Amino acid sequence: MKDTFYITTAIAYSNDDPHIGHAYEFFIADVMARYFRARGAETYFLTGMDEHGSKVARKAKDQGIAPQAYVDARAESFKELDRMLGISYDQFIRTSDKAAHWPGAQALWKKMEEAGDIYKKLYKGLYCVGCEKFLTEKDLANGECPLHPGRAPETVEEENYFFRLSKYGDALREKIVSGELDVRPLSAKNEMLALIDEGLQDVSFSRKEEAVLWGVPVPDDPSQLMYVWCDALANYVTAMGYGREDDALFKTFWPADAHVIGKDIARFHVLFWPAMLLSAGVPLPRSVIVHGFITADGKKMSKSLGNGVDPKDLIREFGTEAVRYLFGREFSVFDDSDFSRERFIEAYNANLANGIGNLLSRSTKMADAYFGGSIPAADPAKVPVRTSRPTISGSETLSEYTIQYMIKSDIEPRYQKHIEAFEINRAADCVWELIGIIDAYIADYEPFKLVKADKEQAAAVLASVFEGIHALVPLLAPFMPDTAEKIASLVRKNEDGSFAVSLPEAPLFARIEAPKA
Ligand code: MSP
């Protein structure tokens, strides 16, 4: 395994408050960062805000405040969400940061210019401020941007700088097909290859200063400001010191291992960004992970539908760990996922209050009541062999090790394969499979009955149960770090293989009684 791991999220626009889609993206990157950190990789996790553009300038003006004050407040709001959700980022880059971001963004521009890929052209086009991009006739539905109905695109006629994206189609295709730039899932990869096959057009990479008012000046021509996407994409290298004197982070961590983004912005990350890097002579990121969208009650979340879900409210109501469970297990990274309050409460009760919470409360109670919390290391000879469930090959004579055997031979390898493929929900399923295995083991061996007949055998059975619970800790840690820590503090394994078990002060997850509709 490579000993560094650099992961990024998209940097969110600062014209709105964070919603559940943002929170989910931060969570995905956080799980991966925590996973690789725990495996000993030197890990760097970057997130931040995309603060420029006419949209922000206009909103700030409407509120009668300076754009900087406006974006400062938004950045605080996103950071608050990060804190509430336990997002373990290393740096929060902001594109309005003149010291951290601007020098690198301008250095990158200069490299592209030196490569002959930036040129000036008179351009007339339809600009959608909502999307921050030029639209073509075929993008329109009834003369409007389909994503921003009711807001007619603006006709723009300006002399702008253009980026020669058209030059890079073949090179991009080759990198994507060869997997050197690993685009996941396959559907996103194919979609991007299809766009390349249609032919890539050059992109307007700057706007007139008076039109935008708020952005990074083009080097040597401050009458033009960089196009927000050119500015924003650069964050992945500027934050690391690219174009600055202190570029130690860039040297250590670039190329990024993964850019985690949503499917609406795949083309910027799979086409524009790698082409910019090819032009500037900077190595390409290793992968672009394109996650699905979160909908609410089957519909796209939107202000007008009033079905937006405020992730902070959700965390206040259910707690960080429960929301991380929801994101980790109930949402699917590579598909769209639907949030429904009812389903969330059902899953919470079944898998947190009952599943993991109940397992901890039952097992620690048994350990306390029968053994005063001290469970000696398991002695294979002390465990009766039960055959009510299919035995696993190799475990017939060591039945009390069945749990460990399943963990080592099946659960852990599958978990690792899934998580390293960013299939976080499938990795989380492995955790709940293990919980199911431990529950079934208790049901099979009935330590609560066994203890009356043969205390030593009951102790051996419980030792096996705690082996299983102990194995949950590292598997849970990337998703639900506090729960993992709590379990680790309740079930401590000693060097000789014995366990010191304490009773939880309160249930790990209190049951939620769903309000009657
Ligand atoms: N500012 C750009 C990104 C620049 S990255 C160099 C942007 N911002 S955004 O705020 O609109 O979106 C930020 C991220 O959230 C994107 O990856 C986007 O796909 C993701 N999501 C926005 N809505 C979403 C859902 N409803 N569900 C899941 N993710 C969604 O785009």
Residues whose N, C-alpha, C, O or C-beta is under 5 A from the ligand:
A	BS01	MSP	A10 I11 A12 Y13 G21 H22 D50 A232 L233 V260 I261 G262 K263 D264 I265 G292 F293 I294
